[in-house]
Amino acid sequence: MPRFLVEVPHEANGVACQQAVDVFFSTGSHFMTHADFGCADGDHRALLTVEVDSREEALRVLPPMLRPQARIVRLSKFSATHYGQMLHQHAPAAGRGASPAWKS
């Protein structure tokens, strides 16, 4: 099943942080009550990882009022085979562009 990172930013102040935590905990959702927050490091957003079938389903995990500011990122793990395929897909066309920095 696909995994998605759900990021929900909030204002960088104590009141906004408390409100964000309250909204997440008050939902009672397993996903929401297991969110991580970056506030202590100056990154004011809630982060959660969900295993659902689609990006739309990941967004529906959130209460409607949080959805507009949310960012959803599909996560992947690469094996050696997948890594090679990914490099091939993203390689510049012959004669164009520079080599990746790690090849320099």
N, C-alpha and C positions, 0 to 999 in steps of 0.2 A: 504494500500500500504506500502511496506517495506520502512524503513528509514535507511540511511547510513550516517556515519560520514566520511568525506573526509578530510584527512590531507596531506598538501603539505609543506614539510620543505624547508628552504632556508638558505643560509649562515648567520652567525651572525655578520653582519656589515651594516652600514647605506645604502650603495649603493645597496646591495642585498635586503634589506627591501624595498627600493624605487622601485627597479625593480619588485619585487614580487607584490607590490600593483599596479603598472602600468599594469602588465600583466593581473591581475584580473579585473581591471576596464576597460581596453581597449577591453575586449571581448564583453562587452555589455550584457552578459548573466545575467539573473535575479539571478541565483544561485551564480555566481561569484561575482557580485557586492554586495552581502550580506554576504560575507565571513568575518570571524573574524580573527584577527591576535594576536598572543601571544607575539609579539616583545617587547612591553613595559614591559613585565614581564620576559624577557630573554628567552622565548620559541619561537624560530624563525621558525614559521610555520603558514600557513593559515589553518583555520578550517571552514568547511561548512557542513551543514546538508542538505541532499537532500532526497526527496521522489520519488523514481523511482522503477521500477520493478525488477532490478537485480544489482549485484555488477558491472557487465560489463557496464551497463547503467550509473551507478554512476561514473565510471572512464571516460566515454565518455563526461561527463559534462565538464571535463578539456580540455584545449588545448593540442594537442599531445605532445608538448615539456615538459609539466609538469607531464604527466602520469607515466613515469618510476620511479619517486621518490615518488609518491603518495601512501598513505596507505588508504585502504577502510575498514571500520568496520560497520557491520550490527548492528543496535541498536534495543533493545527490552525493553519493559516495562513489569514488572511482576505484576500480581494480586496475591492475596494470593494463589490461586489455582495453577497458573503457577510457583510461587516460590517453592511450595512444590514439583511439578514435577521436577523442575530444581535441587533441592537438592537431590531428589531420583536418578536422572540420574548421578549426580556427586559424589554420596556417595561411599566411598571405600567399596570393597567387605568385607563380614563378616570376622572378625578376622585379617584384614590387615589395615594398616595405622592408623593414629591418628584421633581423633575427630576434627571437625572444631574448631578453636580457640575460637569462641564465645560460645562453649559448655563447655569449660574448667572451 
